[in-house]
Each structure stands twice: as C-alpha cells, then as structure tokens.
Amino acid sequence: MDDDKIIFYAGSANEIIEELEKIHPDNKSRINATPDNVDSGLAKLVLTLIELIRKLMEKQAMRRIEGNSLTDDQIENLGETLMKLENKMEELKKIFNLKDKDLTLNLGPLGDLL
Amino acid sequence: MPFILYAIIDNDQIKGTPANLIHLISEKYKVTLEIISGNTISAFVSKTSSSKVDTSQDNVLKHAALVEVISRSYSILPMRYGSVLTSQEEVLFLLDKNAAAFQHVLGQIYHKEEYSVRVLFSSSHNHEDKRENSDTPEESIPLVLQGNTANKNYLLKKYQNHTIEERRKKYSDDVKNVFTDDIQKLTSCYEVKKPHTAAFLLDAVVLIDSHKKNELIDIVVKMQAMYPQHNVILTGPWPPYSFTNIKTQ
C-alpha cells in the first residue's frame, strides 16, 4: 500500500504490514485437484467439511453445557466422543500431510470457511 | 484485437479526449489508454495481444494502480483485473446492453470516494488478552464440568476457549456498533466485512461524499481516543470497488 493512502494510523508500521500481508489470498485455500494429486485435493475438501461439522458439534456441545441440560454421564460421553473425533482428525491430517491452516475453503467475498 | 477494461464512465463526464491522463498513463505504465464510447456510457480500455489473462502479481498491481489514476480524475466504475473482451464490438455491446445498470451505479458514486477503516488489536494487547483469559474463575465453571476426569478436563479446556472466543466476539461487536452508530450519520453506504485475520477487530469500507473526508477523519480520531489500546487505520481514497458490483449481461 502506498504511504499516501494511509490517512490516519497511530500504530507501528511493522504491525500493519504484517497483518495486511496475511490478507492477500493465496492458493492454499483453493482446491487444486489435478490428475496427479486428486487424492490429496479430495482429502483436503472432505477433511475441511468434516472439520466444519466437528466445530459445529463442539459449538453445540458448549451451548448445551452453558444451558446446564446435560447429565454427568452425558458429559462423560460427550467429552470422550469429541476427544476421539479430534484425535481421529489429527491422524487423518497426518496421513494426507495437511495442517490446520490447510483446512479451509475460500468463499470469495464471504471470506474463508473456517 | 482483445481489449483490457479498466473503468466505465458516463459520456457526460468525458468532454473530448483526456490527453493529459492518457499521456500520464503512457509515461508511467507504458499502456496506451483508449476510450470506447457507446450511446451513453464509455470505457477506458487498452489493446492487448491475447485474451488470456496473465495473473502475475505485477500485472494485478499495475492494473489497480492504473484504475486508481483514472479514478483521481473521474467518478468511475472500476473494473477488476481480468476484465478482457475480445473485440471493440464486444465492448460496445457490453456498454449499451448494461447502460441502465451502469448509469444507476454511476449516479450512486458520483463525487463520492471509498475509504477503508480497520481496527487492529495491537500486538501487546493480543498478548495481554491471552494472559487475562487463560484461566476461567472457579465460580464460572459450569457445575457439570467440575470433577477431575480426562473427559471433563478435555471439555473444560474447550469451554474455556469457547468463553474467550465469545467474549472476544462480543467486544468486537461493541466496537462495530460504536463505528456504525457514528458512520450512519455520515453515509448509508458502508459495509462491515468479516475480519480476514484474528488481529482485526473491525474491517469496514465506506463510501462518502468527497467533501466529507474531514468528518470521517473525526470519527476515526474519536474511535482511536476511545480505544487507545488498539490501532485504528483509515486508508483511501480508493476506487469504489466495494460499492459497484454489477452483474453484466
């Protein structure tokens, strides 16, 4: 960004440069499927969707906890299920060599999915 | 011969050939700018050898800079990089077919400028925020999570992260409300976007009358005074990319 475009800013230049650089869209948030990498391209898509559902489940679980609507047994089951799901996701990410930041989809003007 | 489109403008604004602008762009960007005029709408274009778009960063930046130079002289609809039509006839077809939509949006942005307002958590505040929130007080832990089992400890950690996130979201909404309350007095054309990174509390664009720039600066200065722990950034004026979305035919 040209300096003459900054009308008001009280912070350090480094901070804004660092943050604005993160905004530039890159290819990591796109599904780049080719005949050679169709497995990992598809895995990225599927794991992203599973991760979205897993996070929604976690959110819903937190709402139920806040609402005090779960019994002790249900809490134990919930904790175990979410923990196993998270561990399974870690395994799958390792198998397909994916990091947390890879599990997203760029939705254009709506931003990133996750 | 294909044409790159840079901007759309109504014919009333173009009186003759803008020789100075064309010369400036030719000198600075080595691009021969032309104007193709339809019945009521014109387009700033340049010839290109191929209708294939080379999406290198240099080309994208050059295109944006060129549009920016045009927008300093006229109220335009900026065209995004990659707007290429295969012939002059296609350009004329686009202009005449969409003339009403173009004129409508041009009317909305006439003598207006786009600015970006962002509020950043400062780096130091980010660290404080994490430190402050790393532990949830015993009394605010839901009863069902009390007890020392692996499953409950796992859920407790999730719950703590959840409450931090909720607090942060509420705080961000408060900042957003302060901004929108003030900006509504200046313009109805503003958009608060989803922040791109966690470092942003607010990411907004506004379209204001050119002569209201100082009032916008006052709003930003006031916000900075209200939130000295964060950094408020005002940039612009930009070509009105955020307020000129048209589905062309």
Interface residues (C-beta under 8 A of the other chain):
Chain A: M1 K5 I6 I7 F8 Y9 A10 G11 E15 I16 E19 K22 I23 E58 K59 A61 M62 I65 E66 N68 L70 T71 D72 I75 E76 N77 L78 G79 E80 L82 M83 L110 G111 D112
Chain B: Y115 L120 S122 S123 P142 L143 V144 L145 G147 T149 A150 N151 K152 Y154 L155 K158 Y159 H162 K193 K194 H196 T197 A199 F200 K213 I217 V220 V221 Q224 N231 V232 I233 L234 T235 G236 W238
